[in-house]
Amino acid sequence: MLVMGYMSGTSLDGVDVALIETDGERVGGFGPAAMIPFAAADRAVVERATQDALAWNGHGVAPPSFEDAAAVIHRSHVAAGERVIKEAGRRPDLIGFHGQTVLHRPERRLSVQIGDPQRLADALNVPVVAQMRQDDLQAGGQGAPLVPAYHAALAEHLGLERPVAFLNIGGVANLTWIGSDGTLIAFDTGPGNGLIDQVVQARGAGRYDDGGRFAAAGAVDTRVLAELLAHDYFCGTGAKSLDRYDFPLDWADACSLEDASATLTAFTAEAVALAARSLPASPELWVICGGGGHNPVLMAALRDRLGPCRTADEIGLRSDFVEAEAMAFLAARSALGLPLTFPGTTGVAEPLTGGWTWQPTTIKH
């Protein structure tokens, strides 16, 4: 199948979309991909919904801002999809739609993604698979991370020596460890870029630490770093996931932008190093995906703590589009009834498929 996948991450930079060829088990090829950035006004709408979601916390009637954010998500996804479909010269057979996560509370079997799969299916005239976390959550899993099955397929596609680890650094960082026998272990390691982005934005210094320049000019506050690493999240083992807002940032008010950025960059790297110590065997290679791979200060910190690290781009993949591709891969698996999540990835009791399919209500020729 030719399948299109979307990812709109918690960094709120925009919408990623990518096409892949897949049978739901292997990757056959890669089609066009694109990133559509959010306009400042649209980003503000989604940010408002995210803040409202934290205050709402899943209790009572959903905030009205969710509808405004859903309109932004729909408009941007249609524009991104139409661009890639035009470049491909044909419509995909299927779409994997993640939506915009505004709240993730797995201990309450709750994860909220904004976006309307039916409207997207109608607008693009393609069946849409969405809500891929929900079955896992209802079965007692974490509902995240969802990407490990695709990481395993990429490792197979490239013939990577195992054990190998994929580390995705978006708003939150998550890893997938693939053992020599194909065993999958995956979980959120801790913060990714999200906390750094928040501090940079709060100081009016841009959207993110471009090139790690703020972190490079600062000094790590070892006392604060120790307090951050003492968070309860790092006490647990096994499948676990978190929300990018689960860690406090009030301490940053007393720091310069540079020192706060340096401390948070070290926090991300140290959290991954802690996670690495729990793995059954050291990976032969760490493959770094997502926006964190563009930060040389963070990459240097990871290499110092983990050993051999290469960005996905360096081994022939599309680092910025791995998660969008993963949504396409999972949509194909969902359509075929194949497992999306596993005991070693989300803590669900047994391998579990998931997702629902929305058909276009009117077939257009």
Buried (B, 14 or more C-beta within 10 A) or exposed (E): BBBBBBBBBBBBBBBBBBBBBBEBBEBEEBBBBBBBEBEEEBBEBBBBBBBBBEEBEEEEEBBEBBEBBBBBBBBBBBBBBBBBBEEBEEBBBBBBBBBBBBBBBBEEBBBBBBBBBEBBBBBBEBBBBBBBBBBBBEBBBBBBBBBBBBBBBBBBBBEBEBBBBBBBBBBBBBBBBBBEEEBBBBBBBBBBBBBBBBBBBEBEBEBBBEEBBBBBBBEBBEEBBEEBBEBEBBEEEEBBBBBBBBBEBEBBEEBBBBBBBBBBBBBBBBBBBBBBEEBEEBBBBBBBBBBBBBBEBBBBBBBEBBEEBBBBBEBEBBBBBBBBBBBBBBBBBBBEEBBBBBBBBBBBEEBBBBBEBBEBEEEEE
